[in-house]
Amino acid sequence: MAQALRSVEDETPQTALVAQVNADPGLVLLDQERFNQFYEAIKQETDKLVPDLTTEKGRKEIASMAFKVAKTKTAIDAAGKLLNEEARAKINIVDAARRDIREKLDALKDEVRRPLTEWEAREEERVAACEGLIARMKAAAIVPLDDTAEAVADRLAQVKAFALDEGQFQSLLPAALQQQTATVEALTAAHARLVKEEADRAELDRLRAEAAERAERELAEAEAKVAAEAAERAKQEAEARAARAAEEERARIEAAAKAAEDAARALAEAAARAEREAADRAHADALAAEKRRADEADAARKAEADRIARETAAREAEEKAAADAAAARAADIEHRSKIMGAAKVAIMGMGVGEQAAIGIVRAIAAGDVPNVSIKF
């Protein structure tokens, strides 16, 4: 490239710059204006080339000019790489110095600040401990629904026992004292409320137990009374049936005796009439008397059979009526038991124990619960 451009050194004002760049390609890397001038000098030379592709010489001139430009580019690029390497070496030296300086000064900074750092750590621990105690007191003031008076009393004693040292709490002491006072007040009120509620629940449980026991006793008494009344009615009905049977038997005997007496009287009268009749009618009268006796005996037997049939029908009707009444009573008892059992199951479904549920149902059935009844 230097030889190609040497022919124009005496023709343009930029030839000196071209020579400098050829000697030191790195000159245009750090000076954009110098590169622009150098580029214009090269461009003037390339512009003077008249391409002639028709001859081998013309084609070689084109290739030679392009090669010279490429060679100049390579020389400048190589100079740039060298500058980069030199710069990197300097950068590495500077970076190593920076690292050493940073490490030493950081160590010195940490050494100087160590007392303050240790104090800040202790202060953070102190503040965290104080805030943790305040948070514990705040949490202790919360009374869940399932809390007990005993548990609240334990927390209250713990909170009262907290010693709030001014040297430890410092600026947090007012907040700690305020929270301790608020927690003590809240737990004191909650303890009083829970003591009363637990006493009320115990009394309510006692009253419910007494009501259940009374309802069970009254139900047993009512069932015994119903059984006794049923037995008494059965006894009275049996005695009434026996009395009616005895009366009917007495009436039957009296009727038979009367029938026999009437028959005897009729026979005597017939005999007297027969004796007064003529002898020729004696045989016929005897036959007629015998026939009458047979008819009367048949009539008596028929009457007795009719009476027995009537008594049997009446007795069967009474026995059927008694059986129907007993079945109706048993069905009513079973119906009432089913309804009370269903009510017991429904109450148990609400979280009530079985015995308590039985007591409630019996109390309702006995009318001991105002404005509440069971529909049978």
Buried (B, 14 or more C-beta within 10 A) or exposed (E): BBEBBEEBEEEBEBBEBBBBBBEEBBBBBEEEEBBEBBBEBBEBBEEEEEEEEEEEEBEEBBEEBEEBBEEBEEBBEEBBEEEEEEEEEEEEEEEEEEEEEEEEEEEEEEEEEEEEEEEEEEEEEBBEEBBEBBEBBBEBBEBEEEBBBEBBBEBBEBBEEBEBEEEBBEEBBEEBBEBBEBBBEBBBEBBEEBBEEEEEEEEEEEEBEEBBEBBBEBBEEEEEEEEEEBEEBEEEBEEEBEEBBEEBEEEBEEBBEEBEEEBEEBBEEBEEEBEEEEEEEEEEBEEEBEEBBEEBEEEBEEBBEEBEEEBEEBBEEBEEEBEEBEEEBEEEBEEEEEBBEEBBEEBBEEEBEEEBBBBBBBBBBBEBBEEEEBEE
